[in-house]
Amino acid sequence: MTTLVDLRVVNKNHDRYEQAIRSRPAVQRAISYFQDNIGKITNTEDFMKDDKLYRFVLDAFDLGSQAKSRGLIRKVLEEGVSDQSSTANRMSDTKFREMAKVLGFAENNGENLKTPAVVQAIVDRYVAVTLEVESEDNNPAVRLGLYFQRRSSNIGNWYQVMADNALRKVVYTALGLPEQTALLDIDKQKALLEKRMDIADLKNPDKVAKLLDRFAAMYDMQNGSAAGAAAMPSIGPISRSGRASIISIDPSITMTLMKFPRF
């Protein structure tokens, strides 16, 4: 199958796939432990001492690969987000800031974690990220697409895209920019992106879906899939602003945005 088809399949069956993940005994145990214990944590030190909670939260914020970077995680959580010069606020990867803000150890001693809605949102995010990670086994591009889909509405500027390898891969592939573009001066990259696309389009689910259509087809074409090339969406007429509007050859190929918790 093509990446376009794979993405549609995952979106169409999202609820079923998610429920399958939730029904696994290991996942159920991890969720139950998190729900029963996270509200008892009031500071970074206690949180980091509990390896089950620590790894659950990092996985939920798609930071599982950083689990061994305990010194960094400690600084991120202890300094919080109130000070603009804090570690979390200075990092290009906004997931660290999101985690620090939600846990709130520096700001309110973890009071957020006593709120059922916040706890449930972290659980839902854990399941969603698990689905993304596992999709890579079948098709790496599907994980990229799902990740972009989840993150897109929180993107406020092109620097966030350039700083995130996965977001950058999706956008540059969709817009036909070679990988070497990432080696250019960052302001030159920003100017290049601004000419091709309005950052505000990432707040529009329909435009995000069309961007992902094109990413999927371009990815398959670049990786040797003739089917992907045949289904490739086209870049429409250039607007007065000089940006291309992204349209799809097949109007039936539209993906429904998955519902993810927003922090």
Secondary structure, 3 states (H helix, E strand, C coil): CCHHHHHHHHHHCHHHHHHHHHCCHHHHHHHHHHHHHHHHCCCHHHHHHCHHHHHHHHHHCCCHHHCCCHHHHHHHHHHCCCCCCCHHHHCCCHHHHHHHHHHCHHHHCCHHHHCHHHHHHHHHHHHHHHHHHHHCCCCHHHHHHHHHHHHHHHCCCHHHHHHCHHHHHHHHHHCCCCHHHHHCCHHHHHHHHHHHCCHHHHHCHHHHHHHHHHHHHHHHHHCCCHHHHHCCCCEEEECCCCCEEECCCCCCCCCCCCCCCCC
